[in-house]
Amino acid sequence: MRIMRNRVWVGLAVLFVMVVCNTANACTVTVFVEGWHVAKSSATGDFLPLSFIVTGTEEGTISLASSDAGGKVKFRDKDYKVITSLSVAKRNENYWVEGIKTSSSILDVTVTATLKDTNNNPLDTDTDTVTVLDKVDLDIYHGQNGSLVPDDGEESGGATTVANLNDTDGDGRTDKDDTIVKKALTTLTASASQGATTVTVNSVYGYHVSDKIAISTIWGSEGEARTIQSINTETKVITLTEALSRAYISDSEVYHAGRDEIDLMKLILRKPGPNLGGNVTLKVVSGNVKIWENSNKAPAVTAITVTNGGSNYTSAPTVEITGGGGTDAAATATVAAGVVTAITVTNGGSGYTSEPTVNITGGSGANATAEATVGAEVELTDGQKQYAIGDLPDTKTVYVEARAASASLRDIVIEWKYKDCKDTVKATAAWVNKTARPAGEGTNPWYTRRAATGWAHNPKVGAEGQLPDLNKAALVSLINTTQKATDGSRYGHGPMRPTNSWFGGRILYEFELVPDGVQDLGIVVDGTRQVAGHTYYISVGTKTITNWETYNRYFPFLLMEKPPKDNELPNDDWPSDESANDNSPNNQHIYSWDSPSVSNLLAGWWGFYINRYTFKEWVRIKLEDTAFLDNTTVEGSRASDKYDWHCVYYVKRNADGKWVEDNASPSACAPELTTGTPSDKGTLAVTVNATNAVTEGWSVKYDKTDDEWDVTSDDGSQGTLTKQGDGTWQGNGAKAGNTRVTLTVTHTAGKAAFVNNDEFKFSTFKSTASGGKKNETTTQPFTVTGGP
């Protein structure tokens, strides 16, 4: 792209012609070109001209010519049409010198202006000289793997990327603060026993202290996540902050749960020509960015300095780069008068932990030596980096990291300048923030259960509500109608739906894209989610707490499957759930909704049912109007923080055979008369002793001969219910003299009498979970394992 200089595209240099006449009307002409380097251009685009000044006669013409036979320059008028002469009367208009072909030497083009009278007689002439450079060119790409931004869009639209505030490689460290963003993957070289705090691996490259890593078996069936406490780079021993809970054999995998860096923008620096000596300058004009040698910020060979030019070289020798812990670095040598005068790095390679060795062989000469310099970040001084033009390869690729979200569109500005010519590219870094609640309401999303007052707790969505930017019809209906509870609440924990026929939690997140207008740059957003959850139940009449594995959920990166799962893999964002997201930005806002819950109907044969869910909510972005393919694969870049929230509910069977909220610990489910016809001939009332009761299954069986009920539990308690004067049977279940429950059986008037072996069953449940039984939806991480 051609770059403006003094608000002029440098492809055209401003031509100044001055005509001066004395009192006898004798006229002279002076020509000079502003700047003596003209970038080669295509003479199209949105030029912003400067005026040139002519004073003197209103008559005659000025003819324009250049000395170059090869047509290295052309002259253009204010409308950028090619001209060879101009009327003196139009001396106050704008004229340009355009570079067409690259100069072969410095100042090899002479520009001549000749003043002629009305009879075409020459009155005076003047000259100036210019050099035509190759187009000074800087290329930028959308993100790291996106397409090249075309020349005519480098400033008007610019490149797009995601601010590097995520954790792409899954090591637990924000990418902008990470020294290498690379998914390390290695294997154990020796078995690790259960309880071990160290593991020995094939390679420690890419690992750092405090990294989160995963360890999986060679079968991929089990594993665990750990944090690195220390690393011995010589022995390749990693010390863990927590001991292993199981043994692992040799060849088990150790890895980061993520991907290599994807959010740095590729920037290609093209070597200008001809070589006029001096430096080419890379400058960060504005924006919170860093520039890196490698796409994953890993150290690379950045320069090779000749320490001895040797002698007798008849051709360029071969340059070999070995050692230093890295790979793939390459360079070429330049020879003049039998001496190696320079070595140019053509590929910096990656993974270097120290300076490699440079070997110079061949070329028929001897004794040339050189030393390599290794670096990761392109070091800028006052925002600039100077490259000696003779040391530049034809193209050099570096990578731009946006270290914060853009404050405005195209606020990242980078310049590539040689002599008077330059190219400028612009970029925008997108990010997504969770919006805060109104003043005084804290920073949580809408989860608090409140019906009548304080819309911040219970906002109506859509055009008629307090959140008008939520405009997806299906989601508006879901929140305002389908899931609204009897008391009018739309969010929070408790009964829901117009008949209170479900129980659980409802939550809504409002996200805001930044900067303003970024969605018009081809940004595609998608709200997504991960869940870990365990479901438990206790069948009526048993003490067994069943971990219902079929309905358990795990964060993907803890599954230890092969290949390893990514830490940003959605597992609770199925295509059928898309009605719960509004991914079309309206005033920069998008929305995510969820309602983990259970139907209050038909508890069936279960006495207790427990769901313990914890979620991670975030927004991901793809660039260049690229749609997300599905909701169950890793796509795009995470473009928001991960926001934790959880929903936990305990329910128990009531007398109607339906679920009701269970808050007491211990508690009893409603008994079920499992034998006899009809089954509703009577009831059993249970009072739980809060001190002695445990999780236990109970049987209360009728003995018609003695007209009493025998009480037993699967934990060994026994007791008897005896007939009372009011016609009920009363007693308790006891073990070692400790009453667990107090029981009363009542016959229902008008129903069939109890018969021998009629049996009631029920269960009691005492939670062992930290904090006991919880029924809540709130914005905190939550440990779902360890039992209910």
C-alpha positions, 0 to 999 in steps of 0.5 A: 500500500502506498503511504501518505506523506504530509497528507500525500500518497507518497507514490506521487511527489509534490511538484513545485514550479515557481515563475518569477517575472521582473518589471520588464516581464522577463520570467524565470522558472524554478522547479523542485520536488518535495522529497527526493525519493518517490515510491513506485505507485499505480496512480490510483486511490484517494489522493490528498494533494498539496498546492504548488505555487507559481507567481508571475505571468498569466501567459505562456506554458510550462513544459515538463520532462524527465531525463530517463529514457526508461520512463521511470516517472510521469507527471499528473495534474490535480485529477491525476491525469498524465500531462506533459505541460501546463498553462501558467494560468493554472499555476495554483493547481496541484501537480505530481511526479509519479514513480513508475520504474525503480531507479538503478542508482541514486538520483538518476532521474532529472525532472525539468520544467521549461517556461515558454512564452505564448509563441512557444519560445523558451524563456527559462528552465530549471531542474531537480533530481529524484530517485524512484524506489520500489514500493515500500510495502508492509503486509498484515494479515487478519489474526495469525491464520487469516487472509492478507489484508489487501493494499487498499484496505490496510487503513480504511478497514485494517486487520482484525484480531482478538486481544491476547487475553485468553489462554490458548495453550491451556497452561493456566497463564494469560497468553499476553503474560506467557513467554511461549504460547505452545501446547507442550506434549510429551510422555513419561520416560519412567513409571510414576507411582501413586503418591509420587510428586515428580515425573520424568519426561522426554522434554521440558520444552514449553513447560514453566513453573505454575503451568497447569498440566494434565497426565493421562494413561496410555489408554486414555481412560483415566487421568488427573490435572496437576500444577508444576512446582519446579522443573529440572531442565537437565534431568527433565524432572517435573515436580508437582504441587500435589501428589498423584492419586494413581500410578502411571506407566512409561509413555503416559502423556503429559500435556497442556490442554490447549493449542498453539498461539493463534491470535498474533497478526502476521506482519510481513516486512518487504525489503525496499529497493534499490539499496540506497544504504541506511536503515529501514524503520519499523515503527509502532505509531499507536496501540498497545502491542508487542512484536515477536519473532515467532508465531508462538513467541518462542525464541528465534535466531534474530541476527548473525554477526560476522566476527571474521570475514575469512579469505579467498571465498569465490562464492557464498559459503553455506551457513549451518546453525546447530545447537541452542536447543532449537530447530529450523534456523537458516541463513545465507552469506554475502561475499565481497572481494573474497571476504564474508561481509554479512550473514542474513537470517532467512528463517529464525527457527524456534525453540532456542534456549541459548545461542546456537553455533554458526558453522561456515563451510564451502565457497572455496574460502577459509576462516570465516566465523560468526556468532548468532543472537537469539531473541523472542521479542522484537525490541523497540526503542521509542517504539521503533526498530531499525533494520540495516537494509543490507541485512534484510532478507527479501521478506521478513515475517514478524507477529503483532500481539495486541495486549489489550482490547482496542479503545477505538477502531483501527487504533493499532497503527504500524509503519514501515519507512525507508528514506522518504517513503513509507507504508502504514497498516492499521488493526483492531483488537476485539474483546468481549466483556460481561456487562455490570449490573446497575449501580448498587447491584454488584457485578453478578448477572441476573440470578437473584430471585426477586419478583416485584421490585428492582428490575435489575434482579428481574429484568424483562427482555426485548423491546418492551423490557429493560434489556431491549438489545436482546432481540432474538424472538425465541429467547425473548419468549423463553425468558419472558413467558416459557420459563417465568415462574408463578411469582413473576421471577425470570431468573434465580433459583426455585420453582419456574415455568408458569405452573411452577412445574420445574425446579432449578436455576435460571441465569442470564449473561449480557456481554458487550463487544469492544471497541464500539463498531467492531462487529462491522469489521467481520467479527462473528461471535458465539456464546458458549459454555462448559459444564461439569456435573454429577447426578445422584439418586437414592431409591426409595427404601435404600441407603445407596447413593448412586452416582448416576454416571450416565448423566454425569458431566466432566470438563473436557480437559479432565477426561484424559481422552486421546487425543487430549481434549482442549480447555476451550472445547464446549460441552454444553452448547449443543445445536438444539440449545441455540435458542438460549443464545442471542449471538447477533450483536445489537448495540454491541450486546449479545446474550447467553441464557441457561436453566438447569432444572428438573421437572417437579413431576413423577419422582417415580421410584426414587426417594432423593435426586441431586444435581450438582452443576458448575459452569464456565461461560465465555464468548468466542470469536471468528474473523472475516465473517466466518461462521461457526460450524457447530457447537461441539468443536474448538473454533475461533478464539476465546474472546472473553474471560471465563465466567464461573457459575453453578446451580445445585439442587436437592429434591425429594419425593413427596406424598404425591410422588413428585419432587419437592425442594430438600433443604434439611439434613438429615431428611426423609422422603415420603414413604411409598406403600409398595404392597397391598391393593389399593396402595393408598389404604393408609399413610406413614408419617416420618419424623427425623431425629436431626442428631442421630439420623443417617443416610439409611433405607427403611422398611415398615412391614405389617404383622397382622397376627400381632397387629403391629408394624415391624421396623427395620433398616438396611443399616441394622436398626430395628423397632416396632410400631404398636397400636394406640388408642386413637387407632394409629400405630406409633414407634421408632427405629432404633440402633443401640438405643439411639432413635433415628426416626419416629413413625406413625401409621394411619389407616385411611377411613373408608379404604381397605384394611391393612393385610399381612406383609403390607409394607411401607418403604422410605429413606433418610438422607444426611448430606456429607457435602461441604456446606451440607445440602445447597439449593442455589444458583450463584456465580462461583466455581463449585466442586461437583465431586466428592459426593452429595 
